[in-house]
Amino acid sequence: MEIGERHGRFIVVDRNGSYPSGHPRWLVRCSCGHVCAMGTSSITRMSSRPCGHAGGPIKDLIGQRFGRRTVTGRGGTNRHGQYLWQWICDCGNAGESTNSSVRSNQSCGCLVSEKLVARSTRHGLKSRRAPAPEYAVWVAMKGRCNNPSDAGFKNYGGRGIGYADDWESFAIFVSDMGRRPTKTHTLERRDNNGDYGPGNCYWASREVQANNKRSTSYVNYEGERLALTPLCRRFGINPSVVRWRLKNGWSVNDALRQPVSRGGRPFLTKS
């Protein structure tokens, strides 16, 4: 086969390397104007068949991204005469697919594998019963950030709180966070206005989680900003008493240290 030869509706315009098998690959132009790469046998086989490019040339997909795959070039044809596009996946795999397949499939298959692993794996421990505690935490986090029907969405996704892109994978989430220390520990953010991610999250006890709520009351005591409830617990006084005292103009020191009357009422006068 030579450059310039016509084979039915195809004209050979250039040599385009070789296939892995060693057979030559040719760049050909169809009578409709479409240009693609084909093997010698495909050119001969397809030259007398009806053109599959009705309506004009197929849109060039080179450089376009579909899910995890990026189109890198034109390929040959499959046994049905359908033209193929060469692509590379984010995971490193490469291949060729038809126009419809490259548009509709989101990965080389790695995404499906990750979803199956996430459903059946507890960071390396498989279980046929209840999912791992970490998995339930991960699902709840995604729901708060993504699902408007979730009860917590207004305080998370509704405020623009999201999560790290890598945490779309359960395996990466567990790799970053490690196993939950106990069943009472919860996923906590250091910055309550920041996203969920490895730099902003840690496993916290319920007490720490409660202290970090946006509704938690804080006071400045001896140069530190402290949550009011655990500070009251340290002094053995009811937080509601201290709140009443602070509201009525008491100093933090007096509100914490002044004793309460026998009837449980706070003193109405400051020392």
Buried (B, 14 or more C-beta within 10 A) or exposed (E): EEEEEEBBBBBBBEBBEEEEEEEEBBBBBBEBEBBBBBBBEBBBBBBEEEBBBEEEEBEEBEEBEBBBBBBBBBBBBBEEBEBBBBBBBBBEBEBBBBBEBBBEBBBBEBBEEBEEEBEEBBBEEEEEEEBBBBBEBBEBBBBBBEEEEBEBBEBBBEEEBBBBEEBBBBBBBBEBBEBBEEEEBBBBBEEBEEBBBBEBBEBBBEEBBBBBEEEEBEBEBEEEEBBBBBBBEEEEBEBEBBBBBBEEEBEBEBBBEBEBEEEEEBBEEEE
